[in-house]
Amino acid sequence: MELRRQLGELRRQLGELHRQLGELKLKEGGDACAHIDSLRKLQEELASTGDPVLDKDFFNITFMSLPRSYNNILSAVSTSMQLHQKTPTAHELMNLVINEYDRLLLQGGGKLKLKGEDAAFSGDGNSRKGKQ
C-alpha cells in the first residue's frame, strides 16, 4: 500500500513538472537567459526523476515558449528546418535565443528594445514640440 501511495505521489510530481515546463513562457521584454535557465532546470529535474524530456520535445517546448519579438529567429529556424530537413537541437535553439537576446539588449543600450519601440515615445520630458 505504501509503495502504491509513493508511486501515485511521484506521478503527481512528474505531472506537475511537465505542466510547469509546458506553461513556462518568456514575456515580451523578459530576461531570455533566466527563461532558458528555468527551462533547463525543469528539464534536469525531470531527467533526475527518471522521466527525461526528449530533445525534440524540449526543442518544441522552447520554440513555443518564445514571444513575438523572437519571430525573426523562429522564422529563420523554421525555414532552415524545411530547407535542410533537419531539426536543430534544443541546445542550438537556446544558443540562438540567447544570442538574439544579447543583440536586442545591445541595440537597446542595455535595456531590451522591442521592435516598434521608438525613442520619440520614451517620455523623457525633454520634448519642445508644440511649446514656443
Residue pairs with C-beta under 8 A, 6 or more apart in sequence:
10 49
13 49
14 46
14 49
14 51
17 42
17 45
17 46
17 49
17 51
18 46
20 42
21 39
21 42
21 43
21 46
21 53
21 61
22 61
24 35
24 38
24 39
24 42
24 61
24 65
25 65
25 67
26 32
26 35
26 65
26 66
26 67
26 70
27 67
28 67
28 68
28 69
28 114
29 69
29 112
29 114
30 67
31 101
32 97
32 98
32 100
32 101
33 98
33 101
35 65
36 62
36 94
36 97
36 98
39 58
39 61
39 62
39 65
39 94
40 94
43 52
43 53
43 58
46 52
46 53
47 53
53 61
55 89
55 90
56 87
58 90
59 87
59 88
59 89
59 90
59 93
62 90
62 93
62 94
62 97
63 74
63 77
63 93
66 73
66 74
66 97
69 104
69 114
69 115
70 97
70 100
72 100
73 96
73 97
73 100
77 88
77 93
77 96
80 88
81 87
81 88
88 96
101 112
104 112
104 113
104 114
105 111
105 112
107 113
108 117
